[in-house]
Amino acid sequence: MYQNCPIYVPILLALAVFGCIYNRWVESLERQGHDRGYMSLIVSLGCAVTLAGAGLIVGLKPVLWALACFVASGVPMIIGSISRYCRARTQQRQECLDHDDNLIRR
């Protein structure tokens, strides 16, 4: 284990740098409202990068198992998140149309 320690350091540092840059990007998306409905995908991308880093340290097979676990537990959440966002957008659109109809009728 300690023989491979030198490779851990640059990988962990690269992941930390990625985390800082990714955080700034996500913050800019949030400020502009572009994250709405996509946060589950944003989180999934961050997890994928982390798994890629882990793959460089522990090897492909354990990371593929971890990926399979993330997919099994994460895909329903991603689908649910996008579905909830679409329903909310549809409801907002309908409320705007109803409001416009009420203004026209006056």
C-alpha positions in Angstrom: 0.0 0.0 0.0 2.7 2.5 1.0 4.6 1.8 -2.2 1.8 3.4 -4.2 1.5 6.4 -1.9 3.3 8.8 -4.2 0.5 8.3 -6.8 -2.2 9.1 -4.3 -1.0 12.6 -3.6 -1.3 14.1 -7.2 -4.6 12.3 -7.8 -6.1 13.6 -4.5 -4.7 17.1 -5.3 -6.2 17.0 -8.8 -9.6 16.0 -7.4 -9.4 18.8 -4.8 -8.6 21.3 -7.6 -11.5 19.9 -9.7 -13.8 20.3 -6.6 -12.9 23.9 -6.3 -13.3 24.7 -10.0 -16.5 22.6 -10.1 -17.9 24.4 -7.1 -17.4 27.8 -8.8 -19.1 26.6 -11.9 -22.1 25.2 -10.0 -22.3 28.5 -8.0 -22.4 30.5 -11.2 -25.2 28.1 -12.5 -27.1 28.6 -9.3 -26.8 32.4 -9.4 -28.2 32.4 -13.0 -30.9 29.9 -12.1 -29.5 27.4 -14.7 -29.1 24.6 -12.1 -32.9 24.2 -11.6 -34.0 20.8 -12.7 -30.4 19.6 -13.4 -28.8 19.4 -9.9 -29.0 15.6 -9.9 -27.1 15.5 -13.2 -24.6 18.0 -11.8 -24.0 15.8 -8.7 -23.7 12.7 -10.9 -21.0 14.3 -13.0 -19.1 15.2 -9.8 -19.4 11.6 -8.6 -18.2 10.3 -12.0 -15.0 12.4 -11.8 -14.4 11.2 -8.2 -14.9 7.6 -9.3 -12.4 8.2 -12.2 -9.8 9.4 -9.6 -10.6 6.4 -7.4 -10.1 4.1 -10.4 -6.6 5.4 -10.8 -5.8 4.5 -7.2 -7.7 1.2 -6.6 -8.1 -0.1 -10.1 -10.9 -0.5 -12.5 -12.9 -3.5 -11.1 -13.8 -2.0 -7.7 -14.7 1.3 -9.4 -16.9 -0.4 -11.8 -18.7 -2.1 -8.9 -19.1 1.3 -7.2 -20.3 2.8 -10.4 -22.9 0.1 -10.8 -24.1 0.8 -7.2 -24.3 4.6 -7.9 -26.2 3.9 -11.1 -28.7 1.6 -9.3 -29.4 4.1 -6.6 -28.9 7.3 -8.6 -30.9 6.8 -11.8 -34.3 6.7 -10.1 -33.3 10.0 -8.3 -32.2 11.6 -11.5 -35.4 10.6 -13.3 -37.5 11.7 -10.4 -35.7 15.1 -10.1 -36.1 15.9 -13.8 -39.7 14.7 -13.7 -40.5 16.9 -10.7 -38.9 19.9 -12.4 -40.9 19.3 -15.6 -44.2 19.0 -13.7 -43.4 22.3 -11.8 -42.6 24.0 -15.1 -45.8 22.8 -16.6 -47.8 24.0 -13.6 -46.1 27.4 -13.8 -46.8 27.7 -17.5 -50.5 26.8 -16.8 -50.7 29.4 -14.0 -49.4 32.0 -16.4 -51.9 31.1 -19.0 -54.7 31.2 -16.5 -53.5 34.6 -15.3 -53.4 35.9 -18.9 -56.9 34.5 -19.5 -58.2 36.3 -16.4 -56.7 39.6 -17.6 -58.2 39.3 -21.0 -61.7 38.5 -19.6 -61.7 41.7 -17.5 
